[in-house]
Amino acid sequence: MSKQILQVNFKMKITGAQYKQTYEPVAGVLAAVPGLVWKVWIVNDQEHEAGGIYLFDSEASMKAFMGGEIVASVMANSDLSDFSVKTFGIIEDLSAVTRGPVKSALNIAV
C-alpha cells in the first residue's frame, strides 16, 4: 500500500470565518471517510484562498474519495472556485527526520 498526500486549494468568495461555519459540519463526515488518516484545513483570508492537506492510507482510498459525493458537493459550491488538486507520494524517512506526522500516523492507522 502506498500512502498518498492530496493537496487541494481554491479561491473563496466568502470570508474564512464564513467558510469555517459552512464546512464545520463536514469535518465529522470527513473523519469517517475510509482510508483518510488525517486532514489539515488551511485558509488565507487575505488572499481569499482555502483548502486542505490530506493523508490517505492508499492511492485507491484517495481516488475513491476524489470521485465521491463530498468532493462533488464542494466543487459545486458557487462560493468556491479555481480549484487546484495535486497528489503526492511520501518520502517517509526524510519526513521522520523533520518530524512530519506521516510515519506515526500511519502506524496508528494501519
Buried (B, 14 or more C-beta within 10 A) or exposed (E): EEBBBBBBBBBBEBEBEEBBEBBEEEEEEBEEBEBBBBBEBBBEEEEBBBBBBBBBBBBBBBBBBBEEEEBEEBEEBEEBEEEEEEBEEBEEEEEEEEEBEBBEBBEEBE
